[in-house]
Amino acid sequence: MKKVIQTAVVCRKTDAAAVKADVLAVGVFEKEPLGSLLRRLDGLLKGAVSEVQNLKDFKGKAQTTALLYTGGRIGAARLLLVGMGKKKKANLDTFRKTAAAAASVSVDLKVSSLALAVEPDEFGTAASVEELGRALAEGVYFGAYRYSEYRSEDPAEPQPTQLRVVLADTDERRLRQLERGVRVGSILGKAQTYTRTIANRPGNVLTPSALATEAQKLARSSRSLRCTVWDEKKLAAQKMGGILAVGKGSANPPRLIVLRYNPPGRVSSSKPPLALIGKAITFDSGGVSLKPSEGLQDMKFDKSGGAAVLGVMSAAAALKPRRVIYGIIPAAENMPSGTSYRPGDIVTTYSGKTVEIHSTDAEGRMILCDALAYAVRLGCSPVVDVATLTGACVVALGTQRAGLMGNDEKVLEALRKASEQTGEQVWPMPCDEEYVEAVRSRIADLKNVGGKWGGACTAAAFLSEFVGKARWAHLDIAGTGVWGAGEKEGPGSIGFGVRLLSWFVMNWNG
């Protein structure tokens, strides 16, 4: 399999006009006069930048671009103007998306080097210089990503294998701040790239056991990570009935993957471990409650929550938060066969609670409920699960925001703050007692479907029954995990949740 494009971001004390690169990218706000850097570049390029503006082909609208060839008048062979939208609306995500657009164009041009320059008077528009460096690095990794593991390469059109990106600045103090941000942003960018690749791999390659192997490989790469995998025999011995039920119909048996991050040095015993739980249905046919054929090829993405947890754990190993973190991934393939679980079955879960099955296509909550109960038994709090759980959430929120639900306002507020910092947007939704009533069964403790209305809320309410008194939050990423976030060309998985949850675990102090 081919590797994804290898990206690296460095900071260099240099004049943007002099830096040697295939492309120099500079952001341009909509309906704003040229900043000092662009005025200087315009002079060196004999008014070429002004001409682009005067022709009104490029107006600086967000993520639009204009490419100028420099003719050797500056260090870079090309000058790329990247629209940043309205200046008064600028935030960290503006700069993140600007860097992503620059990297994406560079990859499309099949070049190997890119210089990014931020106008000196733009520092402080969105946040601190350090935060800006983080956002720019995250954006570069996001925009440079292409998934081509299984594409044959055209010898006449070789694809780039690497992209080296320089953040150019002449101010020593700003440069040091940028470097600190770039370090963190590069870690998160690499983690998100890793997550996207795992999520993009097809179901015949990324089975539950293959995902477990990937987790074990990740654990071997860091002294701070440990990985335990429960196979179908261990799952049966531990009475993980939810995971086993979902996996019964497949020739590829289920797995429970447990990653543990151990911080360096002594850790306060007063701080309970934090748990991240990611749904990993490696392929979701719907089981006996078979899905329609349209769009079925995208059901390999039903492992996006689990892939995100892998990415966060890889980032944690590099960022070294001061708390024990569990990454728990229940993994199964939901297939129809003579051994599949059926509507009408009653399943006894790890917690001891029984569930009446109304739809085998409501399988995500069946594997999550076992993992949640296990996290609680480990003493974890808070517990945050992330899952492509319901089509209802997509109907409610579209592709721009993930649904956010839970039982603890402090945890929910921390996740909202993480959303603001990382550009991975969330929106609060309820899962109160009235929604729990919708999933009560007359013949078991619960049923796995709550009826026609409020499906995202009733699904979360179902999960809430397995967390006991632990602090808990639920992220429904069904709309944002794939083909989302306003991408012009769908890259498959966007790795949603990696930046958000990494920021959360690094800053949680409850």
C-alpha positions in Angstrom: 0.0 0.0 0.0 1.2 3.5 -0.8 1.8 5.9 2.1 0.0 9.2 2.4 1.9 12.4 1.7 4.5 13.0 4.3 4.1 16.5 5.7 6.4 18.6 7.8 6.0 22.1 9.1 9.0 24.2 10.3 9.4 27.9 11.3 12.2 29.9 9.8 13.5 33.4 10.4 13.5 34.7 6.9 11.9 37.4 4.8 8.8 35.9 3.1 9.8 37.7 -0.2 13.2 35.9 -0.2 12.2 32.4 1.0 13.0 29.7 -1.6 9.8 27.6 -2.2 7.6 26.3 -5.0 4.7 28.3 -3.6 4.5 31.3 -1.2 1.0 31.6 0.2 -0.4 34.8 1.8 -3.9 35.3 3.2 -6.1 38.1 1.9 -9.1 39.4 3.8 -12.2 40.3 1.8 -12.7 44.0 1.0 -9.6 45.0 2.9 -6.6 47.0 1.7 -3.4 45.1 1.1 -1.2 44.6 4.2 2.4 45.6 4.4 3.8 42.3 3.1 1.4 42.1 0.1 2.1 45.8 -0.8 5.8 44.9 -0.8 5.3 41.8 -2.9 3.1 43.8 -5.2 5.9 46.2 -5.8 8.4 43.4 -6.5 5.9 41.8 -8.9 5.3 45.0 -10.8 1.7 45.5 -9.6 0.5 41.9 -10.3 -1.3 41.6 -6.9 -3.1 44.9 -7.5 -4.1 43.8 -11.0 -5.7 40.6 -9.6 -7.7 42.7 -7.1 -8.7 45.3 -9.8 -10.0 42.6 -12.1 -12.2 41.4 -9.3 -11.6 37.7 -10.3 -10.4 37.2 -6.7 -12.2 39.0 -3.9 -10.7 37.4 -0.9 -13.8 35.3 -0.1 -13.0 32.4 2.3 -10.9 29.6 0.8 -10.9 31.0 -2.7 -7.4 31.3 -4.3 -5.5 33.1 -7.0 -2.2 31.8 -8.4 0.5 34.2 -9.7 3.7 33.2 -11.4 6.6 35.3 -10.1 9.1 35.1 -12.9 12.0 34.9 -10.4 11.2 38.4 -9.0 10.9 36.9 -5.5 12.3 33.7 -3.9 9.2 31.6 -4.5 8.2 30.4 -8.0 4.5 31.1 -7.4 2.5 33.4 -5.2 -0.8 32.0 -3.9 -3.4 34.4 -2.6 -5.8 32.7 -0.3 -9.1 34.3 0.6 -9.8 34.6 4.4 -13.3 36.1 4.2 -14.3 39.1 6.3 -11.7 40.3 8.8 -14.2 41.0 11.6 -15.3 37.4 11.5 -11.8 36.0 11.7 -11.0 33.4 14.3 -8.6 30.5 14.7 -10.5 28.4 12.2 -10.0 31.1 9.6 -6.3 30.7 9.7 -6.6 26.9 9.9 -8.7 26.8 6.8 -6.4 29.2 5.0 -3.4 27.0 5.6 -5.5 24.0 4.5 -6.4 25.6 1.3 -2.8 26.6 0.6 -1.6 23.0 1.3 -4.3 21.5 -0.9 -3.5 23.7 -3.9 0.2 22.9 -3.4 -0.5 19.2 -3.5 -2.7 19.6 -6.6 0.2 21.5 -8.2 2.4 18.5 -7.4 5.0 20.6 -5.7 7.1 19.7 -2.6 7.6 23.0 -0.8 5.3 25.7 0.5 6.0 28.8 2.4 3.3 30.4 4.5 3.5 34.0 5.6 1.1 35.8 7.9 0.9 39.6 7.7 2.5 41.1 10.9 -0.7 43.2 11.4 -2.8 40.1 11.4 -1.2 38.7 14.5 -3.7 38.9 17.3 -6.7 38.9 14.9 -7.8 35.6 16.1 -5.8 34.6 19.1 -2.3 34.4 20.5 0.7 33.8 18.2 1.2 30.4 19.7 -2.4 29.4 19.0 -2.1 30.7 15.5 1.0 28.5 14.9 -1.0 25.5 16.1 -3.9 26.3 13.8 -1.7 26.8 10.8 0.1 23.5 11.3 -3.2 21.7 11.8 -4.5 23.2 8.6 -1.5 22.2 6.6 -1.8 18.6 7.6 -5.5 18.6 6.9 -5.2 20.2 3.4 -2.3 18.1 2.3 -4.0 14.8 3.0 -5.0 12.5 0.1 -6.1 9.0 0.5 -4.4 7.0 -2.3 -3.3 3.7 -0.7 -5.1 1.6 -3.3 -4.7 3.8 -6.4 -2.3 2.8 -9.2 0.1 5.6 -10.0 0.3 7.0 -13.5 4.1 7.1 -14.4 3.5 10.1 -16.5 1.8 12.0 -13.6 3.7 11.0 -10.4 2.1 12.1 -7.3 4.0 14.0 -4.6 5.2 12.0 -1.7 6.1 14.9 0.7 5.2 18.5 1.4 7.7 20.6 3.4 6.1 23.8 4.7 7.9 26.8 6.1 6.3 29.5 8.3 8.3 32.6 7.4 8.7 35.5 9.8 11.5 37.9 10.6 10.5 38.7 14.2 12.5 36.4 16.6 9.9 36.7 19.5 7.0 35.8 17.2 8.9 33.0 15.7 9.5 31.3 19.0 5.8 31.6 19.8 4.9 30.2 16.4 7.3 27.3 17.0 5.6 26.3 20.2 2.3 26.3 18.5 3.6 24.4 15.4 4.9 21.6 17.6 1.4 20.9 19.1 -0.3 21.5 15.8 2.0 19.1 14.0 1.3 16.4 16.6 -2.5 16.9 16.2 -2.2 17.1 12.4 -0.3 13.8 12.3 -2.9 12.2 14.6 -5.7 13.4 12.5 -4.0 12.1 9.3 -3.6 8.7 11.0 -7.3 8.6 12.0 -8.4 9.5 8.5 -6.4 6.7 7.0 -7.7 4.2 9.5 -11.3 5.3 8.9 -10.8 5.3 5.1 -9.6 1.7 4.8 -12.2 -0.7 3.5 -14.1 -3.3 5.5 -12.3 -6.2 3.8 -8.9 -4.8 5.1 -9.9 -3.2 8.4 -11.8 -6.0 10.2 -12.2 -5.9 14.0 -9.1 -8.0 14.4 -7.1 -5.8 12.0 -8.1 -2.8 14.0 -6.9 -4.5 17.1 -3.6 -5.2 15.4 -3.4 -1.5 14.5 -4.0 -0.5 18.1 -1.3 -2.9 19.3 1.1 -1.5 16.8 0.4 2.0 18.1 1.0 0.9 21.7 4.4 -0.6 20.7 5.4 2.8 19.3 5.3 4.5 22.7 6.5 3.6 26.1 3.5 5.4 27.6 0.8 3.3 25.9 -0.4 -0.3 26.7 -2.9 -2.3 24.7 -5.1 -5.2 25.8 -7.4 -6.9 23.3 -10.3 -9.1 24.2 -11.2 -11.7 21.6 -14.6 -13.4 21.3 -13.7 -16.0 24.0 -12.7 -13.3 26.5 -15.8 -11.3 25.6 -18.0 -14.3 26.3 -16.2 -15.0 29.6 -16.8 -11.4 30.7 -20.4 -11.5 29.5 -20.1 -8.6 27.1 -23.4 -9.5 25.5 -23.9 -6.3 23.5 -20.7 -6.6 21.6 -21.1 -10.3 21.1 -24.7 -10.0 19.8 -23.7 -7.4 17.1 -20.7 -9.5 16.0 -22.6 -12.9 15.9 -23.5 -12.6 12.2 -20.1 -12.0 10.8 -17.2 -14.3 9.9 -14.9 -11.7 11.4 -15.4 -11.9 15.2 -15.6 -8.8 17.4 -13.0 -7.4 19.6 -12.7 -5.0 22.6 -9.6 -2.9 22.3 -8.4 -1.2 25.5 -5.5 1.3 25.2 -4.1 2.8 28.4 -2.0 6.0 28.5 0.3 6.3 31.5 1.7 9.7 32.1 5.4 10.1 33.0 6.2 10.5 36.7 3.8 10.3 39.6 0.1 10.9 39.1 -2.2 12.1 41.8 -4.4 9.3 43.1 -7.2 11.8 43.6 -7.7 12.2 39.9 -9.7 9.3 38.4 -8.7 8.1 34.9 -10.4 9.7 32.0 -12.0 7.4 29.4 -12.6 7.9 25.7 -14.8 5.4 24.0 -15.1 5.1 20.2 -17.6 3.1 18.3 -15.9 0.9 15.7 -18.3 -0.9 13.4 -15.9 -1.8 10.7 -18.7 -2.4 8.3 -22.4 -1.9 8.9 -24.8 -3.7 6.7 -27.6 -3.1 9.2 -27.6 -6.9 10.0 -31.0 -8.6 9.6 -32.6 -5.1 9.6 -30.7 -4.6 6.3 -29.9 -1.1 5.1 -30.8 0.0 1.6 -28.1 -0.5 -1.0 -27.7 3.2 -1.8 -24.7 4.6 0.1 -23.9 1.2 1.6 -20.2 1.5 0.4 -19.8 4.3 3.0 -20.7 2.1 5.9 -17.0 1.3 6.3 -16.9 4.8 8.0 -19.0 3.5 10.9 -15.7 2.9 12.6 -14.9 6.7 12.7 -15.4 7.0 16.4 -13.0 4.2 17.1 -10.5 5.7 14.6 -10.7 9.1 16.3 -9.9 7.5 19.7 -6.8 5.8 18.2 -5.8 9.3 16.9 -6.3 10.9 20.3 -4.3 8.2 22.0 -1.4 8.7 19.6 -1.5 12.4 20.2 -1.6 11.9 24.0 1.5 9.8 23.8 3.3 12.8 22.3 1.7 15.6 24.3 1.9 13.8 27.6 -1.1 15.0 29.6 -0.8 14.5 33.4 -3.7 12.0 33.8 -4.3 8.3 33.1 -6.4 8.0 29.9 -8.2 4.9 28.7 -9.0 4.6 25.0 -11.7 1.9 24.7 -12.8 0.7 21.3 -15.6 -1.9 20.9 -15.1 -3.3 17.4 -17.5 -5.5 15.4 -18.8 -6.1 11.9 -22.6 -6.0 11.6 -23.6 -8.6 9.0 -26.7 -10.6 8.2 -26.4 -14.4 8.4 -28.0 -17.5 10.0 -26.2 -16.6 13.3 -27.1 -12.9 13.4 -29.0 -11.4 16.3 -32.6 -10.7 15.4 -35.3 -8.2 16.2 -37.2 -9.5 19.2 -34.1 -11.0 20.8 -33.3 -10.1 24.4 -29.6 -9.4 25.0 -28.0 -9.3 28.5 -25.3 -6.7 28.5 -22.0 -6.4 30.5 -23.8 -4.3 33.1 -26.4 -7.0 33.7 -29.2 -4.9 32.1 -31.3 -6.6 29.4 -32.1 -5.1 26.1 -35.0 -6.0 23.7 -33.8 -5.7 20.1 -36.1 -3.7 17.9 -33.6 -3.1 15.1 -30.3 -4.8 14.4 -29.3 -1.6 12.7 -29.3 0.2 16.1 -26.1 -1.7 16.7 -23.7 1.1 17.7 -25.4 1.6 21.1 -25.3 -2.1 21.7 -21.5 -2.2 21.6 -21.1 1.1 23.3 -23.2 0.2 26.3 -20.8 -2.7 27.2 -17.8 -0.4 26.7 -19.4 2.4 28.8 -20.2 0.0 31.7 -16.6 -1.4 31.5 -15.1 2.2 31.7 -17.3 2.8 34.8 -16.1 -0.4 36.4 -12.5 0.8 35.8 -13.3 3.9 37.9 -13.1 6.3 34.9 -14.7 9.8 35.2 -15.4 11.6 33.0 -16.3 9.1 30.2 -16.7 10.6 26.7 -18.0 8.4 23.9 -17.7 9.4 20.2 -19.8 7.6 17.6 -21.3 7.8 14.1 -24.5 6.9 15.9 -27.7 8.1 14.3 -29.0 9.4 11.0 -31.4 11.5 13.1 -28.4 13.6 14.2 -27.6 14.3 10.6 -31.2 15.3 10.0 -31.1 17.6 13.0 -27.7 19.3 12.6 -26.4 18.5 9.0 -22.7 18.1 8.4 -21.3 21.1 10.2 -21.8 20.2 13.9 -21.7 17.1 16.0 -24.5 16.5 18.6 -23.3 16.9 22.2 -25.2 15.3 25.0 -24.4 14.2 28.5 -25.1 14.4 32.3 -22.5 16.8 33.6 -22.5 20.5 32.7 -18.8 21.0 33.5 -17.8 18.2 31.1 -20.1 19.6 28.4 -18.8 23.1 28.9 -15.2 21.8 28.5 -16.1 20.1 25.3 -17.8 23.3 24.0 -14.6 25.2 24.8 -12.6 22.6 23.0 -14.9 23.0 20.0 -14.2 26.7 19.9 -10.5 26.2 20.1 -10.2 23.5 17.5 -12.9 24.4 14.9 -14.6 21.0 15.3 -18.1 22.3 16.0 -20.7 20.8 18.4 -24.2 21.6 19.3 -26.0 20.7 22.6 -28.9 18.4 22.5 -31.1 16.9 25.3 -31.1 13.3 26.6 -33.2 13.8 29.7 -35.5 11.4 31.6 -38.4 11.8 29.1 -36.1 10.4 26.4 -35.1 7.6 28.7 -38.8 6.7 29.0 -38.9 6.2 25.2 -36.4 3.4 25.4 -38.1 1.5 28.3 -39.2 -2.0 27.3 -42.2 -3.9 28.5 -40.4 -7.2 28.5 -36.8 -6.2 29.2 -35.0 -3.4 31.0 -34.6 -1.4 27.8 -35.2 -1.5 24.1 -32.6 -0.4 21.6 -34.9 1.9 19.6 -36.9 4.8 21.0 -39.4 5.3 18.2 -39.6 7.5 15.1 -38.9 10.9 16.7 -35.8 12.4 18.4 -33.6 9.5 17.4 -30.3 11.1 18.4 -31.7 12.1 21.8 -33.2 8.7 22.6 -30.0 6.9 21.5 -28.0 9.1 23.9 -30.6 8.5 26.6 -30.2 4.7 26.1 -26.4 5.1 26.6 -27.0 7.2 29.7 -28.4 4.1 31.4 -25.0 2.5 31.4 -22.8 5.2 33.0 -24.1 5.1 36.6 -22.9 8.1 38.5 -19.9 8.8 36.3 -19.5 12.1 34.6 -20.4 11.4 30.9 -20.7 13.1 27.5 -21.7 11.7 24.2 -20.6 13.0 20.7 -22.8 11.9 17.8 -20.5 12.5 14.8 -22.7 10.8 12.2 -22.9 14.0 10.1 -19.4 15.4 10.7 -17.3 12.3 10.5 -17.4 11.8 6.8 -17.6 14.0 3.7 -18.3 17.0 6.0 -16.9 20.2 7.1 -17.5 22.0 3.8 -15.0 20.1 1.8 -15.0 20.9 -1.9 -13.8 17.4 -2.7 -14.7 14.7 -0.4 -11.6 13.1 1.1 -13.6 10.4 2.9 -13.0 10.7 6.6 -12.1 14.1 7.9 -10.9 12.6 11.2 -13.5 14.6 13.2 -13.0 14.5 17.0 -9.2 14.2 17.1 -8.4 17.8 17.6 -11.5 18.4 19.8 -10.9 15.4 22.2 -7.1 16.0 22.3 -7.7 19.6 23.4 -10.2 18.3 25.9 -7.9 15.7 27.5 -5.0 18.2 27.6 -7.0 20.8 29.4 -9.4 18.9 31.6 -8.7 19.6 35.2 -11.9 18.4 36.9 
